[in-house]
């Protein structure tokens, strides 16, 4: 049985560990030589193509993109609503989906 007082080094180490878990890890910047891919302009024709079925041809393993594709495919919303939803999705996930963003203008 341990006879250490509360606030001892063991308790302090445990609390420091817990404090580390509540803090977000530092963000790493992409390498300086990493290619940067930006989204096509909002008026680029690829957005309308995506909204009319080209989204199904996008090669992706990202579950969120696959779900978006099915939702857009089944949606009865007007074209402009679909286009805005697709643009908003890729604007939000642009950094996480570089392979998909690279395909957008080619579809």
C-alpha angles and dihedrals in degrees: 000000000000121000097196116137122239110274092033123144093272092055091043092052090050092050091047088053091051092048089054090055093056095054121083115243115252114267117244118222116232115257113275091240094050113118114247118216119194129197119263116260116277090250094051112123092233091079093060090044090053091050092051097052110293090105087076089061093056110113107226143144092194109116094208091055091048091051091048089052093054093044092051091045092055097038122111092198119126118270095254091055091051092048092051092049092051092046092049092049094052093042089056096044099033095116094046095047107048094145092052093045089052089058097050101085092043095057 
